Amino acid sequence: MPKSVTSPLQKKLAAMLVEHRKAAGLRQVDLAEKMGVYQSWVTHMESGQRRIDVVELIELGKILGFDPVDVVRKLSRK
């Protein structure tokens, strides 16, 4: 399986992360500050231009208030 950042699952994950950020009431710049990254990192993540590793997903879950396991389960459903 190619590691494409434009895969349907990657796009779905990016959309889910945007929803969680907005539900948490954070702007991209706020999330970037909490993650200790540049806003461009968040922009690339949310646009699907950057792949998210499992450690980042766990950290995002802590900051945004979601369970990473639930996100993975939703992504794995057809």
C-alpha positions in Angstrom: 0.0 0.0 0.0 1.5 3.3 -1.0 2.0 5.9 1.7 0.0 8.7 0.1 -1.0 11.8 2.0 -4.0 12.1 -0.4 -5.5 8.7 0.5 -9.2 8.7 1.4 -8.3 7.6 5.0 -5.9 10.5 5.3 -8.5 12.9 4.2 -11.0 11.5 6.6 -8.6 11.7 9.5 -7.8 15.3 8.6 -11.5 16.2 8.5 -12.0 14.5 11.9 -9.1 16.4 13.5 -10.5 19.7 12.2 -13.9 18.9 13.7 -12.3 18.0 17.1 -10.2 21.2 17.1 -13.3 23.4 16.4 -15.3 21.5 19.0 -12.6 22.3 21.5 -13.0 26.0 20.6 -9.4 26.3 19.4 -7.9 28.1 16.4 -5.1 26.6 14.5 -2.7 29.0 16.2 -4.0 27.9 19.6 -3.5 24.2 18.8 0.0 24.9 17.4 1.0 26.6 20.7 -0.3 23.7 22.8 1.5 21.2 20.6 4.7 23.2 20.5 4.7 23.5 16.7 4.3 26.2 14.1 0.8 27.0 12.8 1.9 25.8 9.4 2.3 22.3 10.9 -1.4 22.4 11.9 -2.4 23.8 8.5 -0.6 21.0 6.7 -2.0 18.3 9.1 -5.6 19.6 8.6 -5.3 19.9 4.9 -4.1 16.4 4.6 -0.6 17.4 3.4 1.0 15.9 6.4 0.7 12.3 7.8 0.0 11.9 11.5 1.8 9.3 13.5 0.3 7.5 16.4 2.2 9.6 19.1 0.9 12.8 17.5 -2.6 11.4 17.4 -2.4 10.6 21.2 -1.1 14.1 21.9 -3.9 15.6 19.8 -6.4 13.5 21.7 -5.1 14.8 25.0 -5.2 18.4 23.9 -8.5 18.3 22.0 -10.3 16.0 24.4 -11.0 12.9 22.2 -10.0 9.2 22.5 -7.5 8.3 19.8 -8.8 4.7 19.8 -12.3 6.0 18.9 -10.8 7.9 16.0 -9.0 4.8 14.7 -12.1 2.7 15.0 -14.1 5.2 13.0 -11.4 5.3 10.4 -11.3 1.5 10.1 -15.1 1.2 9.4 -16.1 0.8 5.8 
